[in-house]
Amino acid sequence: MTRYSPRRTALMAAAGLCVAGPAGHVFLGWMEQHVMAATPMSRTAVALKFTLDQVLGLVLWQAAFLTINPSYRAAARNLLRGRETAVV
């Protein structure tokens, strides 16, 4: 098991503050203005926004996390090579 790393904690906090927060704010604002703007609170609009957030978020945030977390990056590399490893 990996020990607590203040450096990794600081990197994650910085990524959230400098990248994830502003990017999420802009993206959610864009969705509010462009995705079914006439009926933004309808079930369909909410479901569509949720789906967009989850699908695009999966790709973007996982890519960001891979660049920050070395053990996660190593596990992803091993998975792509066909070897299973635990992420610590």
mmCIF file as gemmi writes it, N, C-alpha and C atoms, coordinates in Angstrom:
data_model
loop_
_atom_site.group_PDB
_atom_site.id
_atom_site.type_symbol
_atom_site.label_atom_id
_atom_site.label_alt_id
_atom_site.label_comp_id
_atom_site.label_asym_id
_atom_site.label_entity_id
_atom_site.label_seq_id
_atom_site.pdbx_PDB_ins_code
_atom_site.Cartn_x
_atom_site.Cartn_y
_atom_site.Cartn_z
_atom_site.occupancy
_atom_site.B_iso_or_equiv
_atom_site.pdbx_formal_charge
_atom_site.auth_seq_id
_atom_site.auth_asym_id
_atom_site.pdbx_PDB_model_num
ATOM 1 N N . MET Axp A 1 ? 0.833 -1.175 0 1 0 ? 1 A 1
ATOM 2 C CA . MET Axp A 1 ? 0 0 0 1 0 ? 1 A 1
ATOM 3 C C . MET Axp A 1 ? 0.886 1.251 0 1 0 ? 1 A 1
ATOM 4 N N . THR Axp A 2 ? 0.499 2.234 -0.791 1 0 ? 2 A 1
ATOM 5 C CA . THR Axp A 2 ? 1.254 3.47 -0.887 1 0 ? 2 A 1
ATOM 6 C C . THR Axp A 2 ? 1.029 4.334 0.345 1 0 ? 2 A 1
ATOM 7 N N . ARG Axp A 3 ? 2.101 4.9 0.85 1 0 ? 3 A 1
ATOM 8 C CA . ARG Axp A 3 ? 1.995 5.79 2.001 1 0 ? 3 A 1
ATOM 9 C C . ARG Axp A 3 ? 1.404 7.125 1.574 1 0 ? 3 A 1
ATOM 10 N N . TYR Axp A 4 ? 0.925 7.863 2.559 1 0 ? 4 A 1
ATOM 11 C CA . TYR Axp A 4 ? 0.4 9.206 2.31 1 0 ? 4 A 1
ATOM 12 C C . TYR Axp A 4 ? 1.495 10.077 1.706 1 0 ? 4 A 1
ATOM 13 N N . SER Axp A 5 ? 1.146 10.814 0.686 1 0 ? 5 A 1
ATOM 14 C CA . SER Axp A 5 ? 2.11 11.677 0.018 1 0 ? 5 A 1
ATOM 15 C C . SER Axp A 5 ? 1.605 13.121 0.024 1 0 ? 5 A 1
ATOM 16 N N . PRO Axp A 6 ? 2.231 13.99 0.805 1 0 ? 6 A 1
ATOM 17 C CA . PRO Axp A 6 ? 1.828 15.398 0.783 1 0 ? 6 A 1
ATOM 18 C C . PRO Axp A 6 ? 1.965 16.019 -0.614 1 0 ? 6 A 1
ATOM 19 N N . ARG Axp A 7 ? 2.975 15.591 -1.348 1 0 ? 7 A 1
ATOM 20 C CA . ARG Axp A 7 ? 3.173 16.117 -2.705 1 0 ? 7 A 1
ATOM 21 C C . ARG Axp A 7 ? 1.989 15.756 -3.599 1 0 ? 7 A 1
ATOM 22 N N . ARG Axp A 8 ? 1.556 14.499 -3.537 1 0 ? 8 A 1
ATOM 23 C CA . ARG Axp A 8 ? 0.425 14.075 -4.357 1 0 ? 8 A 1
ATOM 24 C C . ARG Axp A 8 ? -0.845 14.81 -3.942 1 0 ? 8 A 1
ATOM 25 N N . THR Axp A 9 ? -1.031 15 -2.64 1 0 ? 9 A 1
ATOM 26 C CA . THR Axp A 9 ? -2.191 15.739 -2.158 1 0 ? 9 A 1
ATOM 27 C C . THR Axp A 9 ? -2.168 17.171 -2.687 1 0 ? 9 A 1
ATOM 28 N N . ALA Axp A 10 ? -0.995 17.8 -2.652 1 0 ? 10 A 1
ATOM 29 C CA . ALA Axp A 10 ? -0.868 19.169 -3.156 1 0 ? 10 A 1
ATOM 30 C C . ALA Axp A 10 ? -1.129 19.233 -4.661 1 0 ? 10 A 1
ATOM 31 N N . LEU Axp A 11 ? -0.633 18.244 -5.407 1 0 ? 11 A 1
ATOM 32 C CA . LEU Axp A 11 ? -0.877 18.206 -6.85 1 0 ? 11 A 1
ATOM 33 C C . LEU Axp A 11 ? -2.358 18.045 -7.161 1 0 ? 11 A 1
ATOM 34 N N . MET Axp A 12 ? -3.035 17.177 -6.421 1 0 ? 12 A 1
ATOM 35 C CA . MET Axp A 12 ? -4.468 16.981 -6.635 1 0 ? 12 A 1
ATOM 36 C C . MET Axp A 12 ? -5.248 18.248 -6.294 1 0 ? 12 A 1
ATOM 37 N N . ALA Axp A 13 ? -4.873 18.906 -5.205 1 0 ? 13 A 1
ATOM 38 C CA . ALA Axp A 13 ? -5.543 20.152 -4.818 1 0 ? 13 A 1
ATOM 39 C C . ALA Axp A 13 ? -5.31 21.236 -5.87 1 0 ? 13 A 1
ATOM 40 N N . ALA Axp A 14 ? -4.078 21.334 -6.355 1 0 ? 14 A 1
ATOM 41 C CA . ALA Axp A 14 ? -3.762 22.331 -7.379 1 0 ? 14 A 1
ATOM 42 C C . ALA Axp A 14 ? -4.518 22.045 -8.671 1 0 ? 14 A 1
ATOM 43 N N . ALA Axp A 15 ? -4.601 20.778 -9.045 1 0 ? 15 A 1
ATOM 44 C CA . ALA Axp A 15 ? -5.339 20.415 -10.255 1 0 ? 15 A 1
ATOM 45 C C . ALA Axp A 15 ? -6.811 20.767 -10.111 1 0 ? 15 A 1
ATOM 46 N N . GLY Axp A 16 ? -7.367 20.514 -8.949 1 0 ? 16 A 1
ATOM 47 C CA . GLY Axp A 16 ? -8.766 20.866 -8.724 1 0 ? 16 A 1
ATOM 48 C C . GLY Axp A 16 ? -8.997 22.357 -8.753 1 0 ? 16 A 1
ATOM 49 N N . LEU Axp A 17 ? -8.108 23.097 -8.119 1 0 ? 17 A 1
ATOM 50 C CA . LEU Axp A 17 ? -8.25 24.548 -8.034 1 0 ? 17 A 1
ATOM 51 C C . LEU Axp A 17 ? -7.982 25.237 -9.371 1 0 ? 17 A 1
ATOM 52 N N . CYS Axp A 18 ? -6.938 24.815 -10.051 1 0 ? 18 A 1
ATOM 53 C CA . CYS Axp A 18 ? -6.509 25.518 -11.266 1 0 ? 18 A 1
ATOM 54 C C . CYS Axp A 18 ? -7.113 24.973 -12.557 1 0 ? 18 A 1
ATOM 55 N N . VAL Axp A 19 ? -7.507 23.7 -12.566 1 0 ? 19 A 1
ATOM 56 C CA . VAL Axp A 19 ? -7.983 23.094 -13.808 1 0 ? 19 A 1
ATOM 57 C C . VAL Axp A 19 ? -9.437 22.636 -13.69 1 0 ? 19 A 1
ATOM 58 N N . ALA Axp A 20 ? -9.704 21.721 -12.774 1 0 ? 20 A 1
ATOM 59 C CA . ALA Axp A 20 ? -11.034 21.112 -12.691 1 0 ? 20 A 1
ATOM 60 C C . ALA Axp A 20 ? -12.117 22.129 -12.343 1 0 ? 20 A 1
ATOM 61 N N . GLY Axp A 21 ? -11.846 22.985 -11.391 1 0 ? 21 A 1
ATOM 62 C CA . GLY Axp A 21 ? -12.848 23.975 -10.992 1 0 ? 21 A 1
ATOM 63 C C . GLY Axp A 21 ? -13.222 24.918 -12.119 1 0 ? 21 A 1
ATOM 64 N N . PRO Axp A 22 ? -12.25 25.631 -12.698 1 0 ? 22 A 1
ATOM 65 C CA . PRO Axp A 22 ? -12.579 26.54 -13.797 1 0 ? 22 A 1
ATOM 66 C C . PRO Axp A 22 ? -13.155 25.821 -15.026 1 0 ? 22 A 1
ATOM 67 N N . ALA Axp A 23 ? -12.589 24.667 -15.376 1 0 ? 23 A 1
ATOM 68 C CA . ALA Axp A 23 ? -13.098 23.936 -16.543 1 0 ? 23 A 1
ATOM 69 C C . ALA Axp A 23 ? -14.529 23.474 -16.305 1 0 ? 23 A 1
ATOM 70 N N . GLY Axp A 24 ? -14.8 22.96 -15.12 1 0 ? 24 A 1
ATOM 71 C CA . GLY Axp A 24 ? -16.162 22.537 -14.792 1 0 ? 24 A 1
ATOM 72 C C . GLY Axp A 24 ? -17.133 23.696 -14.808 1 0 ? 24 A 1
ATOM 73 N N . HIS Axp A 25 ? -16.714 24.831 -14.288 1 0 ? 25 A 1
ATOM 74 C CA . HIS Axp A 25 ? -17.563 26.026 -14.269 1 0 ? 25 A 1
ATOM 75 C C . HIS Axp A 25 ? -17.93 26.457 -15.691 1 0 ? 25 A 1
ATOM 76 N N . VAL Axp A 26 ? -16.931 26.519 -16.556 1 0 ? 26 A 1
ATOM 77 C CA . VAL Axp A 26 ? -17.168 26.929 -17.942 1 0 ? 26 A 1
ATOM 78 C C . VAL Axp A 26 ? -18.047 25.904 -18.656 1 0 ? 26 A 1
ATOM 79 N N . PHE Axp A 27 ? -17.745 24.629 -18.477 1 0 ? 27 A 1
ATOM 80 C CA . PHE Axp A 27 ? -18.509 23.582 -19.156 1 0 ? 27 A 1
ATOM 81 C C . PHE Axp A 27 ? -19.965 23.565 -18.699 1 0 ? 27 A 1
ATOM 82 N N . LEU Axp A 28 ? -20.199 23.653 -17.4 1 0 ? 28 A 1
ATOM 83 C CA . LEU Axp A 28 ? -21.575 23.654 -16.899 1 0 ? 28 A 1
ATOM 84 C C . LEU Axp A 28 ? -22.32 24.906 -17.349 1 0 ? 28 A 1
ATOM 85 N N . GLY Axp A 29 ? -21.638 26.042 -17.388 1 0 ? 29 A 1
ATOM 86 C CA . GLY Axp A 29 ? -22.259 27.266 -17.902 1 0 ? 29 A 1
ATOM 87 C C . GLY Axp A 29 ? -22.628 27.13 -19.368 1 0 ? 29 A 1
ATOM 88 N N . TRP Axp A 30 ? -21.725 26.51 -20.143 1 0 ? 30 A 1
ATOM 89 C CA . TRP Axp A 30 ? -22.01 26.284 -21.556 1 0 ? 30 A 1
ATOM 90 C C . TRP Axp A 30 ? -23.235 25.389 -21.727 1 0 ? 30 A 1
ATOM 91 N N . MET Axp A 31 ? -23.297 24.316 -20.94 1 0 ? 31 A 1
ATOM 92 C CA . MET Axp A 31 ? -24.451 23.412 -21.042 1 0 ? 31 A 1
ATOM 93 C C . MET Axp A 31 ? -25.746 24.135 -20.695 1 0 ? 31 A 1
ATOM 94 N N . GLU Axp A 32 ? -25.728 24.985 -19.672 1 0 ? 32 A 1
ATOM 95 C CA . GLU Axp A 32 ? -26.934 25.715 -19.282 1 0 ? 32 A 1
ATOM 96 C C . GLU Axp A 32 ? -27.423 26.617 -20.407 1 0 ? 32 A 1
ATOM 97 N N . GLN Axp A 33 ? -26.498 27.198 -21.173 1 0 ? 33 A 1
ATOM 98 C CA . GLN Axp A 33 ? -26.877 28.113 -22.245 1 0 ? 33 A 1
ATOM 99 C C . GLN Axp A 33 ? -27.224 27.41 -23.554 1 0 ? 33 A 1
ATOM 100 N N . HIS Axp A 34 ? -26.667 26.222 -23.793 1 0 ? 34 A 1
ATOM 101 C CA . HIS Axp A 34 ? -26.807 25.607 -25.109 1 0 ? 34 A 1
ATOM 102 C C . HIS Axp A 34 ? -27.576 24.29 -25.149 1 0 ? 34 A 1
ATOM 103 N N . VAL Axp A 35 ? -27.683 23.582 -24.072 1 0 ? 35 A 1
ATOM 104 C CA . VAL Axp A 35 ? -28.374 22.289 -24.087 1 0 ? 35 A 1
ATOM 105 C C . VAL Axp A 35 ? -29.81 22.502 -23.627 1 0 ? 35 A 1
ATOM 106 N N . MET Axp A 36 ? -30.709 22.468 -24.577 1 0 ? 36 A 1
ATOM 107 C CA . MET Axp A 36 ? -32.142 22.645 -24.308 1 0 ? 36 A 1
ATOM 108 C C . MET Axp A 36 ? -32.387 23.891 -23.449 1 0 ? 36 A 1
ATOM 109 N N . ALA Axp A 37 ? -31.874 25.012 -23.921 1 0 ? 37 A 1
ATOM 110 C CA . ALA Axp A 37 ? -31.96 26.266 -23.166 1 0 ? 37 A 1
ATOM 111 C C . ALA Axp A 37 ? -33.401 26.721 -22.947 1 0 ? 37 A 1
ATOM 112 N N . ALA Axp A 38 ? -34.313 26.328 -23.819 1 0 ? 38 A 1
ATOM 113 C CA . ALA Axp A 38 ? -35.718 26.739 -23.667 1 0 ? 38 A 1
ATOM 114 C C . ALA Axp A 38 ? -36.377 26.053 -22.474 1 0 ? 38 A 1
ATOM 115 N N . THR Axp A 39 ? -35.954 24.826 -22.191 1 0 ? 39 A 1
ATOM 116 C CA . THR Axp A 39 ? -36.52 24.075 -21.053 1 0 ? 39 A 1
ATOM 117 C C . THR Axp A 39 ? -35.38 23.456 -20.246 1 0 ? 39 A 1
ATOM 118 N N . PRO Axp A 40 ? -34.568 24.269 -19.571 1 0 ? 40 A 1
ATOM 119 C CA . PRO Axp A 40 ? -33.365 23.765 -18.91 1 0 ? 40 A 1
ATOM 120 C C . PRO Axp A 40 ? -33.619 22.838 -17.726 1 0 ? 40 A 1
ATOM 121 N N . MET Axp A 41 ? -34.811 22.879 -17.146 1 0 ? 41 A 1
ATOM 122 C CA . MET Axp A 41 ? -35.092 22.053 -15.972 1 0 ? 41 A 1
ATOM 123 C C . MET Axp A 41 ? -35.947 20.83 -16.298 1 0 ? 41 A 1
ATOM 124 N N . SER Axp A 42 ? -36.223 20.601 -17.585 1 0 ? 42 A 1
ATOM 125 C CA . SER Axp A 42 ? -37.02 19.426 -17.954 1 0 ? 42 A 1
ATOM 126 C C . SER Axp A 42 ? -36.224 18.15 -17.678 1 0 ? 42 A 1
ATOM 127 N N . ARG Axp A 43 ? -36.93 17.059 -17.523 1 0 ? 43 A 1
ATOM 128 C CA . ARG Axp A 43 ? -36.251 15.781 -17.255 1 0 ? 43 A 1
ATOM 129 C C . ARG Axp A 43 ? -35.278 15.419 -18.369 1 0 ? 43 A 1
ATOM 130 N N . THR Axp A 44 ? -35.69 15.668 -19.597 1 0 ? 44 A 1
ATOM 131 C CA . THR Axp A 44 ? -34.829 15.351 -20.735 1 0 ? 44 A 1
ATOM 132 C C . THR Axp A 44 ? -33.561 16.201 -20.714 1 0 ? 44 A 1
ATOM 133 N N . ALA Axp A 45 ? -33.707 17.497 -20.446 1 0 ? 45 A 1
ATOM 134 C CA . ALA Axp A 45 ? -32.54 18.389 -20.399 1 0 ? 45 A 1
ATOM 135 C C . ALA Axp A 45 ? -31.593 17.977 -19.283 1 0 ? 45 A 1
ATOM 136 N N . VAL Axp A 46 ? -32.143 17.689 -18.113 1 0 ? 46 A 1
ATOM 137 C CA . VAL Axp A 46 ? -31.305 17.289 -16.981 1 0 ? 46 A 1
ATOM 138 C C . VAL Axp A 46 ? -30.591 15.977 -17.287 1 0 ? 46 A 1
ATOM 139 N N . ALA Axp A 47 ? -31.31 15.015 -17.87 1 0 ? 47 A 1
ATOM 140 C CA . ALA Axp A 47 ? -30.7 13.723 -18.212 1 0 ? 47 A 1
ATOM 141 C C . ALA Axp A 47 ? -29.598 13.901 -19.254 1 0 ? 47 A 1
ATOM 142 N N . LEU Axp A 48 ? -29.839 14.75 -20.237 1 0 ? 48 A 1
ATOM 143 C CA . LEU Axp A 48 ? -28.839 14.985 -21.278 1 0 ? 48 A 1
ATOM 144 C C . LEU Axp A 48 ? -27.598 15.671 -20.704 1 0 ? 48 A 1
ATOM 145 N N . LYS Axp A 49 ? -27.797 16.671 -19.866 1 0 ? 49 A 1
ATOM 146 C CA . LYS Axp A 49 ? -26.664 17.366 -19.236 1 0 ? 49 A 1
ATOM 147 C C . LYS Axp A 49 ? -25.873 16.418 -18.345 1 0 ? 49 A 1
ATOM 148 N N . PHE Axp A 50 ? -26.586 15.604 -17.596 1 0 ? 50 A 1
ATOM 149 C CA . PHE Axp A 50 ? -25.921 14.635 -16.727 1 0 ? 50 A 1
ATOM 150 C C . PHE Axp A 50 ? -25.082 13.667 -17.559 1 0 ? 50 A 1
ATOM 151 N N . THR Axp A 51 ? -25.658 13.159 -18.642 1 0 ? 51 A 1
ATOM 152 C CA . THR Axp A 51 ? -24.954 12.211 -19.502 1 0 ? 51 A 1
ATOM 153 C C . THR Axp A 51 ? -23.72 12.856 -20.138 1 0 ? 51 A 1
ATOM 154 N N . LEU Axp A 52 ? -23.875 14.06 -20.655 1 0 ? 52 A 1
ATOM 155 C CA . LEU Axp A 52 ? -22.722 14.764 -21.232 1 0 ? 52 A 1
ATOM 156 C C . LEU Axp A 52 ? -21.624 14.966 -20.201 1 0 ? 52 A 1
ATOM 157 N N . ASP Axp A 53 ? -22.02 15.387 -19.007 1 0 ? 53 A 1
ATOM 158 C CA . ASP Axp A 53 ? -21.045 15.617 -17.943 1 0 ? 53 A 1
ATOM 159 C C . ASP Axp A 53 ? -20.302 14.335 -17.597 1 0 ? 53 A 1
ATOM 160 N N . GLN Axp A 54 ? -21.012 13.233 -17.487 1 0 ? 54 A 1
ATOM 161 C CA . GLN Axp A 54 ? -20.386 11.977 -17.102 1 0 ? 54 A 1
ATOM 162 C C . GLN Axp A 54 ? -19.508 11.407 -18.21 1 0 ? 54 A 1
ATOM 163 N N . VAL Axp A 55 ? -19.974 11.459 -19.454 1 0 ? 55 A 1
ATOM 164 C CA . VAL Axp A 55 ? -19.203 10.886 -20.56 1 0 ? 55 A 1
ATOM 165 C C . VAL Axp A 55 ? -17.953 11.722 -20.841 1 0 ? 55 A 1
ATOM 166 N N . LEU Axp A 56 ? -18.123 13.032 -20.992 1 0 ? 56 A 1
ATOM 167 C CA . LEU Axp A 56 ? -16.959 13.885 -21.247 1 0 ? 56 A 1
ATOM 168 C C . LEU Axp A 56 ? -16.059 13.959 -20.022 1 0 ? 56 A 1
ATOM 169 N N . GLY Axp A 57 ? -16.662 14.008 -18.851 1 0 ? 57 A 1
ATOM 170 C CA . GLY Axp A 57 ? -15.882 14.058 -17.619 1 0 ? 57 A 1
ATOM 171 C C . GLY Axp A 57 ? -15.022 12.826 -17.44 1 0 ? 57 A 1
ATOM 172 N N . LEU Axp A 58 ? -15.561 11.677 -17.792 1 0 ? 58 A 1
ATOM 173 C CA . LEU Axp A 58 ? -14.799 10.433 -17.672 1 0 ? 58 A 1
ATOM 174 C C . LEU Axp A 58 ? -13.495 10.53 -18.452 1 0 ? 58 A 1
ATOM 175 N N . VAL Axp A 59 ? -13.59 10.963 -19.681 1 0 ? 59 A 1
ATOM 176 C CA . VAL Axp A 59 ? -12.405 11.053 -20.531 1 0 ? 59 A 1
ATOM 177 C C . VAL Axp A 59 ? -11.441 12.131 -20.025 1 0 ? 59 A 1
ATOM 178 N N . LEU Axp A 60 ? -11.959 13.316 -19.775 1 0 ? 60 A 1
ATOM 179 C CA . LEU Axp A 60 ? -11.091 14.434 -19.389 1 0 ? 60 A 1
ATOM 180 C C . LEU Axp A 60 ? -10.462 14.25 -18.021 1 0 ? 60 A 1
ATOM 181 N N . TRP Axp A 61 ? -11.257 13.88 -17.021 1 0 ? 61 A 1
ATOM 182 C CA . TRP Axp A 61 ? -10.723 13.798 -15.659 1 0 ? 61 A 1
ATOM 183 C C . TRP Axp A 61 ? -9.841 12.573 -15.467 1 0 ? 61 A 1
ATOM 184 N N . GLN Axp A 62 ? -10.151 11.482 -16.162 1 0 ? 62 A 1
ATOM 185 C CA . GLN Axp A 62 ? -9.265 10.321 -16.065 1 0 ? 62 A 1
ATOM 186 C C . GLN Axp A 62 ? -7.917 10.628 -16.706 1 0 ? 62 A 1
ATOM 187 N N . ALA Axp A 63 ? -7.934 11.338 -17.818 1 0 ? 63 A 1
ATOM 188 C CA . ALA Axp A 63 ? -6.669 11.732 -18.452 1 0 ? 63 A 1
ATOM 189 C C . ALA Axp A 63 ? -5.862 12.639 -17.528 1 0 ? 63 A 1
ATOM 190 N N . ALA Axp A 64 ? -6.541 13.574 -16.883 1 0 ? 64 A 1
ATOM 191 C CA . ALA Axp A 64 ? -5.849 14.464 -15.943 1 0 ? 64 A 1
ATOM 192 C C . ALA Axp A 64 ? -5.296 13.671 -14.762 1 0 ? 64 A 1
ATOM 193 N N . PHE Axp A 65 ? -6.09 12.743 -14.244 1 0 ? 65 A 1
ATOM 194 C CA . PHE Axp A 65 ? -5.652 11.954 -13.094 1 0 ? 65 A 1
ATOM 195 C C . PHE Axp A 65 ? -4.45 11.087 -13.451 1 0 ? 65 A 1
ATOM 196 N N . LEU Axp A 66 ? -4.445 10.551 -14.673 1 0 ? 66 A 1
ATOM 197 C CA . LEU Axp A 66 ? -3.311 9.736 -15.113 1 0 ? 66 A 1
ATOM 198 C C . LEU Axp A 66 ? -2.012 10.534 -15.139 1 0 ? 66 A 1
ATOM 199 N N . THR Axp A 67 ? -2.094 11.813 -15.434 1 0 ? 67 A 1
ATOM 200 C CA . THR Axp A 67 ? -0.876 12.622 -15.486 1 0 ? 67 A 1
ATOM 201 C C . THR Axp A 67 ? -0.352 12.956 -14.097 1 0 ? 67 A 1
ATOM 202 N N . ILE Axp A 68 ? -1.213 12.915 -13.081 1 0 ? 68 A 1
ATOM 203 C CA . ILE Axp A 68 ? -0.826 13.319 -11.729 1 0 ? 68 A 1
ATOM 204 C C . ILE Axp A 68 ? -0.422 12.141 -10.856 1 0 ? 68 A 1
ATOM 205 N N . ASN Axp A 69 ? -1.123 11.021 -10.964 1 0 ? 69 A 1
ATOM 206 C CA . ASN Axp A 69 ? -0.95 9.912 -10.034 1 0 ? 69 A 1
ATOM 207 C C . ASN Axp A 69 ? -0.086 8.807 -10.646 1 0 ? 69 A 1
ATOM 208 N N . PRO Axp A 70 ? 1.168 8.658 -10.2 1 0 ? 70 A 1
ATOM 209 C CA . PRO Axp A 70 ? 2.076 7.673 -10.801 1 0 ? 70 A 1
ATOM 210 C C . PRO Axp A 70 ? 1.612 6.226 -10.648 1 0 ? 70 A 1
ATOM 211 N N . SER Axp A 71 ? 1.05 5.854 -9.5 1 0 ? 71 A 1
ATOM 212 C CA . SER Axp A 71 ? 0.628 4.461 -9.328 1 0 ? 71 A 1
ATOM 213 C C . SER Axp A 71 ? -0.575 4.15 -10.213 1 0 ? 71 A 1
ATOM 214 N N . TYR Axp A 72 ? -1.457 5.091 -10.39 1 0 ? 72 A 1
ATOM 215 C CA . TYR Axp A 72 ? -2.613 4.918 -11.273 1 0 ? 72 A 1
ATOM 216 C C . TYR Axp A 72 ? -2.144 4.816 -12.721 1 0 ? 72 A 1
ATOM 217 N N . ARG Axp A 73 ? -1.174 5.652 -13.077 1 0 ? 73 A 1
ATOM 218 C CA . ARG Axp A 73 ? -0.613 5.629 -14.43 1 0 ? 73 A 1
ATOM 219 C C . ARG Axp A 73 ? 0.052 4.283 -14.712 1 0 ? 73 A 1
ATOM 220 N N . ALA Axp A 74 ? 0.795 3.747 -13.74 1 0 ? 74 A 1
ATOM 221 C CA . ALA Axp A 74 ? 1.458 2.45 -13.912 1 0 ? 74 A 1
ATOM 222 C C . ALA Axp A 74 ? 0.433 1.33 -14.056 1 0 ? 74 A 1
ATOM 223 N N . ALA Axp A 75 ? -0.637 1.387 -13.269 1 0 ? 75 A 1
ATOM 224 C CA . ALA Axp A 75 ? -1.677 0.36 -13.366 1 0 ? 75 A 1
ATOM 225 C C . ALA Axp A 75 ? -2.369 0.423 -14.725 1 0 ? 75 A 1
ATOM 226 N N . ALA Axp A 76 ? -2.622 1.626 -15.235 1 0 ? 76 A 1
ATOM 227 C CA . ALA Axp A 76 ? -3.243 1.77 -16.555 1 0 ? 76 A 1
ATOM 228 C C . ALA Axp A 76 ? -2.316 1.234 -17.643 1 0 ? 76 A 1
ATOM 229 N N . ARG Axp A 77 ? -1.031 1.519 -17.519 1 0 ? 77 A 1
ATOM 230 C CA . ARG Axp A 77 ? -0.049 1.022 -18.487 1 0 ? 77 A 1
ATOM 231 C C . ARG Axp A 77 ? -0.024 -0.508 -18.484 1 0 ? 77 A 1
ATOM 232 N N . ASN Axp A 78 ? -0.017 -1.109 -17.287 1 0 ? 78 A 1
ATOM 233 C CA . ASN Axp A 78 ? -0.017 -2.569 -17.176 1 0 ? 78 A 1
ATOM 234 C C . ASN Axp A 78 ? -1.299 -3.167 -17.736 1 0 ? 78 A 1
ATOM 235 N N . LEU Axp A 79 ? -2.417 -2.502 -17.503 1 0 ? 79 A 1
ATOM 236 C CA . LEU Axp A 79 ? -3.692 -2.986 -18.028 1 0 ? 79 A 1
ATOM 237 C C . LEU Axp A 79 ? -3.677 -2.985 -19.554 1 0 ? 79 A 1
ATOM 238 N N . LEU Axp A 80 ? -3.115 -1.935 -20.143 1 0 ? 80 A 1
ATOM 239 C CA . LEU Axp A 80 ? -3.012 -1.873 -21.599 1 0 ? 80 A 1
ATOM 240 C C . LEU Axp A 80 ? -2.087 -2.954 -22.148 1 0 ? 80 A 1
ATOM 241 N N . ARG Axp A 81 ? -1.13 -3.382 -21.351 1 0 ? 81 A 1
ATOM 242 C CA . ARG Axp A 81 ? -0.211 -4.454 -21.761 1 0 ? 81 A 1
ATOM 243 C C . ARG Axp A 81 ? -0.782 -5.837 -21.475 1 0 ? 81 A 1
ATOM 244 N N . GLY Axp A 82 ? -1.971 -5.889 -20.881 1 0 ? 82 A 1
ATOM 245 C CA . GLY Axp A 82 ? -2.606 -7.167 -20.613 1 0 ? 82 A 1
ATOM 246 C C . GLY Axp A 82 ? -2.313 -7.756 -19.254 1 0 ? 82 A 1
ATOM 247 N N . ARG Axp A 83 ? -1.697 -6.985 -18.368 1 0 ? 83 A 1
ATOM 248 C CA . ARG Axp A 83 ? -1.41 -7.458 -17.016 1 0 ? 83 A 1
ATOM 249 C C . ARG Axp A 83 ? -2.302 -6.706 -16.042 1 0 ? 83 A 1
ATOM 250 N N . GLU Axp A 84 ? -2.879 -7.446 -15.108 1 0 ? 84 A 1
ATOM 251 C CA . GLU Axp A 84 ? -3.727 -6.809 -14.105 1 0 ? 84 A 1
ATOM 252 C C . GLU Axp A 84 ? -2.909 -6.478 -12.867 1 0 ? 84 A 1
ATOM 253 N N . THR Axp A 85 ? -3.107 -5.28 -12.348 1 0 ? 85 A 1
ATOM 254 C CA . THR Axp A 85 ? -2.463 -4.872 -11.103 1 0 ? 85 A 1
ATOM 255 C C . THR Axp A 85 ? -3.452 -4.057 -10.293 1 0 ? 85 A 1
ATOM 256 N N . ALA Axp A 86 ? -3.226 -4.015 -9.009 1 0 ? 86 A 1
ATOM 257 C CA . ALA Axp A 86 ? -4.086 -3.212 -8.138 1 0 ? 86 A 1
ATOM 258 C C . ALA Axp A 86 ? -3.595 -1.772 -8.133 1 0 ? 86 A 1
ATOM 259 N N . VAL Axp A 87 ? -4.542 -0.851 -8.08 1 0 ? 87 A 1
ATOM 260 C CA . VAL Axp A 87 ? -4.203 0.565 -7.952 1 0 ? 87 A 1
ATOM 261 C C . VAL Axp A 87 ? -4.147 0.88 -6.478 1 0 ? 87 A 1
ATOM 262 N N . VAL Axp A 88 ? -3.023 1.425 -6.03 1 0 ? 88 A 1
ATOM 263 C CA . VAL Axp A 88 ? -2.861 1.73 -4.601 1 0 ? 88 A 1
ATOM 264 C C . VAL Axp A 88 ? -2.935 3.21 -4.376 1 0 ? 88 A 1
